[in-house]
Amino acid sequence: MNTKTQLLPLSPAKVLDVKFLFTIFTLFLVMVSFILVGNNHQASEPYGWISLLPTVLVLAFALITRRTVEALFFGAVAGLLIINPSEIVGGVVDVTMSVMTNETIAWLILVCGLMGGLIVILEKGGSILSFSNFLVRLVKTRKQSMLFTFFLGILVFIDDYLNAIAISSAMKNITDSYQISREKLAYLVDSTAAPICILIPISTWAVFFSSLLEANDIAEKGTGIQTYISAIPYMFYGWVTLGVVFLVAMELIPDLGAMKKAEIRAKGGQVQPDDSVDTNFSKGATAHNNPLMGVLNFILPMVVLVAASWYYDIDLLAGVFVAIMFTLVFYGVQRILKVNEMFDAIYDGIKLMLLPLATVIGGFMLKDVNDQLGLTMYVIENVAPLLSASLFPSIIFLLMTAMVFATASSWGLFAVAMPIVFPLGTHLGVPIEISIGALLSASAAGSHSCFFSDSTVLSAQGSGCGPMDHATTQLPYALIGIITTAIFFFMVG
């Protein structure tokens, strides 16, 4: 009698258990390693190269698991284990409270939540559907649908958040009809967000950075915006990226890397990646029976939003608040939605923004930990002795792009870097306009390529794909822009 034991394949549940146990064991080893590093560090000594470890961990974790929020929080905890392993719970609480009471975070939560609410009102009221139906009559080809997305992105120049959320919501029905992947839509939207905002002197970016120029005595009081405008010709990443995305929309640059796979999948009938969730609040909504009025129901709230933001010194929070008040009255008079339905839409929009906000909050927590470790200062101080006048613009651009990519802090990082970078540039004889152009280009490039930056996650959310799906498909084109920009800065240097 044959007594051989037949080996049976592991069930999916068993395989899942093995993967889970391996993941837990790996995380345990990583945490123990960080505790050992923290215990062996002398409190009086700078952290040096150790400050790089949490960010490296975040990048590795996110690429392997494709989970951005978890990677950011895990990286922040790992960094706190280096700083003070014995007070890890208190450290996490302190960092969380510091981030959640940060004025920028409070502003961002309110802006994103209310922006989500406004978009959901427009969806439930059928206004986005009316606008899409109007564009359908104008758009006749796949190429035209991408070009319309590109030009709409340029028109909505006042803020990258508004661009990322509004344009993606308005265009995805049209790009879906031409079997364009959600990843490519997210790329088109994201590439006309931060890059165009740095080139327009009446955007939120221009207002913020011009105020930083005055605060750091780089420009005299009241002349920050003039100094900013003088540097716009040298903001090469914005110009290059607009050129690249236009060529992609014209189909003159082919699909590269992960984007090629996404487009093949979309042409096969599946525009969304497998693991993405697209929340659609327009189901059951009907377009306005008057096509012109339907279009106005979408455009007028957007016009009010931009005009109010401009009126209140380029403050998008004030703009979106005024726009919601206008829309409530405007739709209420037309009886498009009941008052309760519009308020429910605002709540739905706020809930829709929870994942992007969690990602951004995780990024700020990582930045807080990196600041405690002295990451930015360590990198700049070690690179500064290697700089010359000719290399300064390109090296500073590449260095700060890498720092923004690693920390997702396109604004906060430069408040730290400016007092170091500008005096160094002046000492080397580099014109101030070129230094400003290099820093602003780096800010846009790092934000554009980082998989957990605010513009990346909002573009992905609005387009209906995951942040990692968007980031990996966008990266080849971002690299084209980064390399080309570095060459331009080397030439002017």
NUGU-216832 format. One record per residue: x, y, z of N, C-alpha, C in turn; residue in three letters. Coordinates in steps of 0.05 Angstrom, whole numbers, plus 5000, padded with zeros to 4 digits. Layout:
// residues N
XYZXYZXYZALA;...
END
This chain:
// residues 493
501749765000500050005000501850255000MET;501150444983502750694980502050885003ASN;504050935020503451105044504651385040THR;505351465016506351735011504251945018LYS;505152155031503352365038503252575016THR;500852635006500552824985500553104996GLN;502253284985502453554994500253724982LEU;498753844999496454014990497354304988LEU;496354454969497154734967495954894991PRO;497355094999496355265021493855425012LEU;491955445029489555595023490255895023SER;488556055009489056345009489256455038PRO;487656355056487656455083490356395097ALA;491456155091494056085103496256255091LYS;496156305065498156475052498056755064VAL;495556855069495257125080496357135108LEU;495956915124497156905151500156915150ASP;501356765131504256765129505257045122VAL;503957175103504857445095504557645118LYS;502257615132501757795155503957755176PHE;504557505183506557455204509257545195LEU;509957515170512557605159512657915161PHE;510458045154510458335155510758435184THR;509358315203509558385231512458345241ILE;513558115234516258055243518258255231PHE;517958325206519758525194519558795207THR;517058875212516659135226517859135254LEU;517558905267518758885294521758915293PHE;523058785273525958805271526859095264LEU;525259225247525859495240525659675264VAL;523559645280523159805304525459765324MET;526159515328528359445346530959585337VAL;531459575310533859695299533859995305SER;531560125302531460415307531760485336PHE;530760305354531160345382534060325390ILE;535460135378538360105383539960345373LEU;539160445350540460695340540060925359VAL;537560955368536961175387538361145413GLY;538560905424539960865449542960905448ASN;544060865424546960895421547761175412ASN;545861355408546461625400546961805424HIS;549061965423549662155444547862395441GLN;546562475463544562685462545762955453ALA;548262995459549563255452550563265423SER;550563045410551563025382549363055362GLU;549863185338547863195317547362915306PRO;545062875294544362605284545862535259TYR;546662725243548162675218546662495199GLY;547962295188546762115168544361965179TRP;544261935206541961785218539361925211ILE;539462195207536962345201535662255175SER;537162115158536062025133534361775136LEU;534761625157533561355160530461355159LEU;529061535174526161525173524961565145PRO;526161755130525161805103525761575084THR;528061455087528661215071526760995077VAL;526060955103524160755111521360805099LEU;520561055099517961135087517861065058VAL;519861135043519961085014519860785009LEU;521460625024521560335020518860215027ALA;517660295049515160185059512960235039PHE;512860485029510660565010510960414983ALA;513460384973513860254948513159954949LEU;513659834972513159544976510259494981ILE;508959654998506159595006504159764990THR;505159974977503360164962501260294981ARG;502060315006500360445026501760695036ARG;500660935029502161175035501661275063THR;499161275073498661385099500161215120VAL;499960955118501260775138504260815137GLU;505360855113508260895110509161145125ALA;507661365122508361615134508261605165LEU;506161485175505861465204508061275216PHE;508561065202510560875210513361005210PHE;513961165189516461305188516761515210GLY;514561655217514661845239515161715265ALA;513861485270514361335295517161235296VAL;518261135274520961045273522961265280ALA;522461505269524161735275524061805305GLY;521661785317521461855345522861645363LEU;522961395353524561195367527461265368LEU;528461395347531261485347531661715367ILE;529661895367529962135384529862065414ILE;527861905421527561835450525861585452ASN;527161345451525661095451524061055476PRO;524861165499523461115524520961285526SER;520661485509518261655511516761655484GLU;516461415473515361395446512361485446ILE;510861405466507961475466507661775469VAL;509161895488509062185492510062335468GLY;512062215454513062345430511062345407GLY;509562125404507562105383505262305389VAL;504462325415502362515423503262805418VAL;505762865425506763145422506863215392ASP;507863035375508063095347505363125335VAL;503462945342500762965332499463225339THR;499663305365498463555374499763795360MET;502463785357503863995343502864035315SER;502463815301501563825273498663915272VAL;496963805289494063865287493464145296MET;495164275312494764555319496364745301THR;497664635281499064805262497064965245ASN;497665215241495765395226495465295197GLU;497665205185497465105158495664865155THR;495964675174494264435174491364515178ILE;490764695197488064775201486864895176ALA;488465065163487565195137487064985116TRP;488864785115488664585094486264405098LEU;485764325124483364165130480764305122ILE;480664565128478264715122477964755092LEU;480164825078480064865049479264605035VAL;480664385041480064135026477264035033CYS;476464055058473863955066471664115052GLY;471864385052469864555039469964525009LEU;472364494997472564454968471164194961MET;471663984976470263734971467263764973GLY;466263924993463463974996462264124972GLY;463764324962462864474939462564304914LEU;464564134910464563954886462263754888ILE;461663654912459463464914456763594910VAL;456463854919454064004913453664024882ILE;455864084868455764114839455163844826LEU;456163624837455563364826452663284831GLU;451763314855448963234862446963414847LYS;447663664842445863844828445863804798GLY;447563624788447663564759449263764744GLY;450663954757452064164743454564064729SER;455963884743458363764730457563604706ILE;455263454708454263304685453563494663LEU;452263714668451563914648454064024634SER;456064084650458564184639459963974622PHE;459963724631461063514615459663474589SER;456963484590455363454565455963684546ASN;456463924556457164144539459864094526PHE;461763994541464463954530464463724510LEU;462663534514462463304495461863404467VAL;460363614465459763724438462163854425ARG;463963944442466464074432468663884427LEU;468863674444470963484443470163254424VAL;471763214403471163014383473162784382LYS;475462824395477462614393478762574421THR;480262364423481762294447483762514453ARG;485162604433487162814436485963074446LYS;483563144435482263394443481463384473GLN;480663144482479763124510482163174529SER;484563094521486863144537487763434535MET;487463554512488163834508486164014524LEU;483663944525481764104541482464094570PHE;483263854580484163824608486564004613THR;488464004594490864174596490164474598PHE;488464564580487864854579486064934603PHE;484264764612482764824636484564854660LEU;486564674661488564694683490064954683GLY;490665064660491965314659490165544667ILE;487565524659485665734666485165754696LEU;485165524710484765524739487465534752VAL;488665774751491365814760491665904789PHE;489465984801489766114827490765934849ILE;490265674848491165494869491265204858ASP;493365054866493664784857491464594869ASP;490464654893488364494904485764514887TYR;485064764881482664804864482964664838LEU;485364684826485864554800485464254803ASN;486764134823486763844826484063734830ALA;482363874846479763764852477663824831ILE;477564074822475464164804475764054776ALA;478264074765478663994737478263684734ILE;479363534753479063244751476163164752SER;474563284770471763224772470263294747SER;470963514734469563604710470263434686ALA;472663334684473663204660473562904659MET;473162774682473562474682471362334665LYS;468962444664466962314648467662314618ASN;468962544610469662574582472062394576ILE;474162404593476462234587475761934589THR;473861864606472961594607471761504581ASP;470261684568468961614543470961564520SER;473461664523475461624503477561414513TYR;476861274534478461054546481261154553GLN;481361384566483861494577483961414606ILE;486161294614486361194642486161424662SER;485161354685484961554707487761644715ARG;489761474712492461564719493361784700GLU;492661764674493561974656491962234661LYS;489462204668487862444676489162574700LEU;489962424720491262534744493862664737ALA;495362554718497862674709497362944695TYR;495362954678494763204664493863424683LEU;492263344703491363534723493663624741VAL;495163434751497263504770499463664757ASP;499963624731502063764717501364054710SER;498864124713498064404709497164524736THR;497964394758497264494785499564664795ALA;501364544810503664704821505364834800ALA;505964694777507664824757506565084746PRO;503965104742502765344731502465554754ILE;502065464779501665654801504165814806CYS;506565694802508965844808509466064787ILE;508266024763508766214741506866444741LEU;504766434757502766644757503066804783ILE;503567064781504067224805501667294822PRO;499267194815496867234831495766964840ILE;497566774846496766514856497466504886SER;496366304900497066264928500066224932THR;501266084913504166034915505766294914TRP;505066464896506466724892506166894918ALA;503766904929503267064953504966954976VAL;504966694980506466575002509466624999PHE;510566564976513466584972514466874972PHE;512767054961513567334962513667434991SER;511867335008511967415036514467295049SER;515267055041517766935052520167105044LEU;520167205019522367365010522667615027LEU;520467745034520567975051521367905080GLU;520367685090520967595117523967535121ALA;525267445099528067375101529867595091ASN;528767835088530268075079531568045052ASP;530367865035531367835008530168054990ILE;527668134997526368354984525468555005ALA;525468804999524569015017521568995022GLU;520669095045517869085051516169215029LYS;514169065019512369164999513369114970GLY;515768994968516868934941517168644936THR;516168474953516468184950515368074924GLY;512968174917511768074892513268164868ILE;514368404868515968494845518568324842GLN;519768264865522168084864521367814854THR;519067714863518067454854517667454823TYR;516367664813515867684784518467684768ILE;520467824779523067834764524367564761SER;523567374779524767104778523166904761ALA;520766984752519066794737520366684712ILE;521966844697523266724673525166494681PRO;526166484706528066284714526766054729TYR;524066054730522665824743522365614721MET;524565494714524765314691522965074693PHE;522664964717521064714719518164764711TYR;517064994718514265064710514065074680GLY;515965214666515865234637516264964624TRP;518264814633518864554621516564354625VAL;515364344649513164164654510764224637THR;510064484633507864554616508364464587LEU;510964484579511564384552511364084549GLY;512263944570512163654569509263554569VAL;507563664587504763574589503263644563VAL;503963864551502663934525503363734504PHE;505863654503506763454483505463174489LEU;505063114515503762864522500762874513VAL;499463104517496763134509496463124478ALA;498463224464498563214435499362934425MET;500062754444500962484437503562484421GLU;505262694426507862704413509962584431LEU;509462554457511062404475509562144482ILE;510761914478509261664481508761604511PRO;507061404516506561304543509061154552ASP;509961224576512461114587511960954612LEU;513460744616513460594641510660494649GLY;509960554674507460464685505060594671ALA;505460824659503360964644502560804620MET;504460674607503860504584502060274591LYS;502560144614500859924623498060034630LYS;497960264643495360374650493660444625ALA;494960544605493460624580492560374565GLU;494160164565493359904552490959804566ILE;490959804593488659714609486159884602ARG;486460144600484260324595483060274568ALA;484760234548483860184521482359914519LYS;482959744539481459494540478859514554GLY;478159754563475559804575475559854605GLY;477859844618478059894647479660144652GLN;478360374656479760624659480960654687VAL;479760524707480760544734482660314741GLN;484660364757486360134767484659954786PRO;485559714790484059514805483459604834ASP;485459724847485159774876484160054882ASP;483060194862482060464867479160464872SER;478260674886475460714893474660994883VAL;472661004866471761264855469061314866ASP;468861504885466361574897464861764878THR;462561664869460961814849458361914862ASN;458162174867455762284880453762384859PHE;454362354833452662454813450662244803SER;450662004815448761804807445961894814LYS;444261884795441461974799441062264792GLY;443262414790443062694783442462724753ALA;441062924746440362974718441363244709THR;442263254684443163514673440763704672ALA;441363964673439264174672437964164645HIS;435264204644433864184619434564424600ASN;435664624612436764844595439864824595ASN;441064734573443964684572445564924581PRO;444865164572446365394579446265444609LEU;443965414621443665454650445165244665MET;445265004654446764784667449764854668GLY;450764964646453665034645454165264665VAL;452365464666452665684684452565594713LEU;451065394719450865284746453565164755ASN;455265094736457964994743459965224743PHE;459865394722461865594718461665824739ILE;459165914745458866144763460066094791LEU;459465854803460765804829463865804827PRO;464965714805467865714801468866004798MET;467366164783468166444780468066594806VAL;465966544822465666674848467966584866VAL;468666324865470866224882473466364876LEU;474166394850476666524842476566814848VAL;474366954842474067244847474267304877ALA;472867144894472867194923475667134934ALA;477066924924479766864933481567104927SER;481267214903482967444895482267684912TRP;479767734917478867964932479967954961TYR;480067714972481067685000483967605000TYR;485567754984488567724983489367434977ASP;488267314957488967044947488666844970ILE;486466854984485966665006483766474997ASP;484666224990482766024979480665955000LEU;481265965026479265895046476966095045LEU;477566355044475466555042473966515016ALA;475366454994474066414968472166184968GLY;472965954979471165724978468765764997VAL;469165905019466865965037464866135023PHE;465766355009463866524994462566364972VAL;464066194958462966034936460765854945ALA;461165724969459065544979456565704986ILE;456965934999454566105006453066184981MET;454566264960453366344935451866104923PHE;453065864923451865634910449365544925THR;449365564952446965494967444665674959LEU;445165924957442966114949442266074920VAL;444166054902443766034873442165784867PHE;442865554879441465304874438765304888TYR;438665434912436165434926433965594911GLY;434765814899432865974883431765814860VAL;433565654847432765494824431365234833GLN;431465164859430364924869431664674857ARG;434164694852435664464842435964254863ILE;436664334887436864154910435464284934LEU;434464114952433464214977435764304995LYS;435164475014437264575032438564345047VAL;436964155057438163925071439963765053ASN;439263735028440863585009443563715004GLU;443463985003445964124998447864115023MET;446764125047448464095070449463805073PHE;447763605066448763335065451063305045ASP;450863445023452963435003455563545014ALA;455363755029457763875042459063665061ILE;457463535077458463335095459763105079TYR;458463015057459562805041462262885029ASP;462463135021464963235010467263245030GLY;466563315055468563315076469563035081ILE;467662845082468462565086470162455063LYS;469562555039471062475015474062555017LEU;474562765031477262875033478862755057MET;477762575072479062465095481762325088LEU;481762165068484162015061486362205051LEU;485862395033487962585025488962745049PRO;487162825067487962975090489662805109LEU;488962555112490562375129493362355118ALA;493562335091496262315078497862565083THR;496662805080498063055084498863085114VAL;497063015132497763035161500062845167ILE;500062605156502262415160504862535149GLY;504762675126507062805115508163025133GLY;506363185146507163395164508363275190PHE;507363045199508562905222511362815216MET;511762705192514462625184516262865182LEU;515263095172516863335170517663425198LYS;515763425217516363505244518663335256ASP;518463075252520562895262523262955248VAL;523162995221525563055206526863315216ASN;525163505223526263765234527663715260ASP;526563545277527863475303530563335298GLN;530663175277533063035271535163205256LEU;534263445246536063625232536663535204GLY;534763405191535263295164535963515144LEU;534363715142534863925122537664055126THR;538164135151540764265157543064085150MET;542763825157544963635152545663615122TYR;543563595106543963565077545163815065VAL;544064045072545064305060547864355069ILE;548464315095551164375105553264195092GLU;552563945085554463765073554863815044ASN;552863935031553063985002554264254997VAL;553764455015554664725011557664755004ALA;559464615018562364655012563064564983PRO;561364404971562064294944561064474922LEU;559664694929558364864909560265074898LEU;559865144873561165364860559065534846SER;559765774837557765954825556465824801ALA;558065674785556965554761555065314766SER;555665174788554064934795551764994814LEU;551965234827550065294848547065264840PHE;546165384818543265364811542365074807PRO;543864924791543064644785543164464809SER;545264494826545564324849543464394870ILE;542964644875540864724894538164634884ILE;537664654858535064554847534764254853PHE;536764094846536663804849536463734879LEU;538163864895538163804924535463864937LEU;534364094932531864174944529464014933MET;529663944907527663764896527563504911THR;529963384916530163134931529063164959ALA;529563394972528663444999525563475000MET;524463614980521563634979520263364973VAL;521563214955520562944949520562774974PHE;522562794990522862625014521062705037ALA;520362965038518863065061516063165054THR;515463195028512863295018512263575028ALA;514263715037513863985048514864195028SER;513164255009513964444988514064734998SER;512564795019512565065030514265085055TRP;513664915075515064935100518064895099GLY;518964725080521764675078523364925071LEU;522065095055523565335045523765555066PHE;521965545086522265735108524865675123ALA;525665415123528065325136530465375118VAL;530165315092532465325074533265605065ALA;531365785062531966055051534266195066MET;534266205093536366345107539166235101PRO;539365985091541965865085542565905056ILE;540665845038541165835010541766104998VAL;540166315005540566574993543166715001PHE;543966715026546566825032548866675018PRO;548566415016550666255002550766334972LEU;548466364960548366444932549566724928GLY;548866904946549967184945552967174948THR;554067014966556866984970558366884945HIS;556966704931558166594906557766774882LEU;556166994885555667174863553467094844GLY;551666924853549366834837547167034839VAL;546167134816543867324817541567224833PRO;540267404848538167314866535767194851ILE;535267294826533067184810533466894804GLU;535966814798536566534792536266364817ILE;537066464840536766304865533766264871SER;532166474867529266444872528066244852ILE;528866274826527966084806528565794812GLY;531065754823531865474829530165364852ALA;529765534873528165444896525265394889LEU;524065574873521265544866520965304847LEU;522865264829522765034811522964774827SER;524664774847524964534864522464484880ALA;521164694889518664664904516564534887SER;516264624862514264504844515064224836ALA;517664174830518563914821518263704843ALA;519063774868518763584889515963514895GLY;514163724896511363674901510063514878SER;510963564854509863424831510563134830HIS;512963064839513862784837513462624863SER;512962754886512662614911509962474912CYS;509962214921507462064921505662124944PHE;506662274964504862344986504662644990PHE;505262804969504863094971501863154968SER;501163394977498263464977497163474949ASP;498563594930497563604902497263334889SER;499163154896499062884885496662724895THR;496162734921493962574932491262704924VAL;491162964922488563094914487963034884LEU;490063044867489662984839488762694836SER;489962514851489262234850486362194860ALA;485662324882482962304893480862404874GLN;481362634862479462744844479162584818GLY;481262454810481262304785480262024788SER;480261924813479261654818481361434815GLY;483861494825485961284825487461324851CYS;489161124858490661134883493061314880GLY;494061434902496361614901498861474890PRO;499261224897501561074886501261014856MET;498860954847498360914819498961174803ASP;498061394814498561654801501561724802HIS;502861684825505661754827507461594809ALA;507061334808508761164792508361204762THR;505961274754505561324725506561604717THR;506561784736507462064731510462094732GLN;511761914747514661954753516461984728LEU;516061814707517861844683517662124671PRO;515362244670514962514659516162724677TYR;515762684703516962864723519962864720ALA;521162624716524062604713525062744688LEU;523462724667524262874642524363174649ILE;522363274664522363554671524663624690GLY;525263454709527363514728530063514714ILE;530663324697533263304683533563544665ILE;531463614650531563834631532064094646THR;530664134669530864374685533764394696THR;534864174705537564184716539564274694ALA;539064184670540864264647540564564643ILE;538164664643537764954639539165114661PHE;538965024686540265174708543265154706PHE;544264924696547164904691548065104670PHE;546465134650547065324628547165614637MET;545165694654545065964663547166014685VAL;547965794699550065814719552765874707GLY;
END
